[in-house]
Amino acid sequence: MFTGLIEEIGELRGAARKGEAMVLRIGAAKVLEGVRLGDSIAVNGVCLTVTGCGPDSFEADVMPETYRHTNLGGLPAGSPLNLERAMRADGRFGGHIVQGHVDGIGRIVERRAYANAVLFTIRPADEGLRRYIIPRGSIAVDGISLTVTEAGEDAFSVSIIPHTFAETVLQSKQAGATVNLECDVLGKYVDHLLRFGGRGDAAGAGRPGGAAGSSLTAAFLAENGFA
């Protein structure tokens, strides 16, 4: 699990490709402190496993599933990358729950200055993600924990403070660039339960909510003050 607080900007030094499979070599410094084979590092919000490491870089495999659902396959050598090590159990939780399981790619349609911030408007490639993107809700953009400021018909906006802008790859992103999107995991689970919770069975008896066949519904949530 990650927090969405980027530790450093790394560099894509090379990618050995074989079809939709890749081995990435990534230049880094801070995230290599104490790293061991098998550790997890989020790369532009994608949870990857360290398969090799040296004094100033590490390697990670990218499987076809990850290749198809993220922007890693389209990045040229030299590209900056957001890096974050997996959260320690005794660490501070400063962002939101980020799994490193990217839901899809978004495209930046506008970047503009707004007072002391920079406003990015992003259009998800998958329209199905819109149900999870709500104003003041959480979203990870290239692994950065951000708050949705506006959510429209086909795009949403996030406002980037100067520190986040300076310390992440967003500083180099312009309109037309792609970003990895991970929606709030809590919203995804609630949505899943509401859509499929009606498939009750005998095992439901005795659980909170009552008898067999009971389910989590919108009416139940409203009745109990959750909606």
ABEGO torsion letter per residue (X at the ends): XBAGBBABBBBBAEBBBBEABBBBBBBBAAAABGBBBGBBBBBGGBBBBBABBBAABBBBBBBAAAAAABAAAABBBGBBBBBBBBBBAABBBABBBBAGBBAEBBBBABBBBBEABBBBBBBBABAAAAAABBBGBBBBBGGBBBBBABBBAABBBBBBBAAAAAABAAAABBBGBBBBBBBBAAAAAAAAAAAAAABBBAAABGBBGEBBGBBBBAAAAAAAGAX
